[in-house]
Each structure stands twice: as structure tokens, then as C-alpha cells.
Amino acid sequence: TAPQASEQRQTYDLAVQAARDYRDAVHQAIRLIEADRFEDAEQISKTQWVKIANHLRDQTDKLGDANTADLFTEISRCADKYLYFLEAHLQG
């Protein structure tokens, strides 16, 4: 039905925007680490990344796409792990 398709499109658009926000937060954290602002980068990873990743999962769940929701969960875990390794490398 048209209302259901419109709602799915809106949910899809929100998921796409959340993915862009997540990408931007990752890039911002990398720039902060390169500028030796480790605490600021860590704060981003603990607040923005978690918030955005949860929003992504919620949106993909609303679309009925559990596999994509699982994928975003794993992306979040990997991003946190790589940020940790990057911080350790730059501090070492």
C-alpha cells in the first residue's frame, strides 16, 4: 500500500542518513587522533558511534532486515577495535 511504502522509504532514508553520520563520526575521530587529541576521539567513539550504531540497527530492524542490523552491529564493533589499535599505535 502507498502509506506503507512511504513509511518504509522514510525509514530507509533515516537509515542512510544515520550511516552517513556514522561515517562522518569515524572520520572526525581519525582527524582528532592525527592531531594528538586522543581524549576527544575517545569521547566520540563512546558517544556518537554508539548512538548512531544503535539508531542504524533500529532503522534496519524497522525495515525488517535483521541481517543488515547484524552487519551494523559488527561494523560498530570493528570500528571500536580499529580505533583502539590506532590510538595504541599513535601513542606507542
C-alpha positions in Angstrom: 0.0 0.0 0.0 1.1 3.6 -0.6 1.2 4.6 3.1 3.3 1.6 4.0 5.7 2.2 1.1 6.0 5.8 2.1 6.8 4.8 5.7 9.4 2.3 4.5 11.0 4.9 2.3 11.2 7.3 5.2 12.8 4.6 7.4 15.2 3.8 4.6 16.2 7.5 4.3 16.7 7.7 8.1 19.0 4.6 7.9 21.0 6.1 5.1 21.5 9.4 6.9 22.5 7.5 10.1 25.1 5.6 8.1 26.5 8.9 6.7 26.6 10.3 10.3 28.4 7.2 11.4 31.0 7.6 8.6 31.4 11.2 9.5 32.0 10.5 13.2 34.6 7.9 12.3 36.4 10.4 10.1 36.2 13.0 12.8 37.7 10.7 15.3 40.6 9.8 12.9 41.3 13.5 12.4 41.4 14.1 16.2 43.8 11.2 16.7 46.1 12.5 14.0 46.1 15.8 15.9 47.0 14.0 19.1 43.6 14.7 20.6 43.1 11.2 21.9 40.6 12.0 24.6 38.3 13.9 22.2 38.5 11.0 19.8 37.7 8.5 22.5 34.7 10.6 23.6 33.4 10.5 20.0 33.7 6.7 19.9 31.9 6.3 23.2 29.0 8.6 22.5 28.4 9.3 18.8 29.4 5.9 17.5 27.2 4.0 19.9 24.3 6.4 19.5 24.5 6.2 15.7 25.1 2.5 15.5 22.0 1.9 17.7 20.0 4.2 15.5 21.1 2.3 12.4 20.2 -1.0 14.0 16.8 0.3 14.9 16.1 1.6 11.4 17.1 -1.6 9.7 15.0 -3.6 12.2 12.0 -1.4 11.3 12.7 -2.3 7.7 12.6 -6.0 8.7 16.2 -6.5 7.7 17.8 -8.4 10.6 20.9 -9.3 8.5 21.7 -5.6 7.9 21.1 -4.8 11.6 23.6 -7.5 12.5 26.0 -6.1 9.9 25.8 -2.6 11.5 26.4 -4.2 14.9 29.6 -5.8 13.6 30.7 -2.6 11.9 30.4 -0.8 15.2 32.5 -3.5 17.0 35.2 -3.4 14.3 35.3 0.4 14.2 35.9 0.5 18.0 38.6 -2.2 17.7 40.4 -0.3 15.0 40.2 3.0 16.9 41.8 1.2 19.8 44.6 -0.1 17.7 45.1 3.2 16.0 45.3 5.0 19.4 47.8 2.4 20.7 50.0 2.8 17.6 50.0 6.6 17.7 50.7 6.6 21.5 53.4 4.0 21.3 
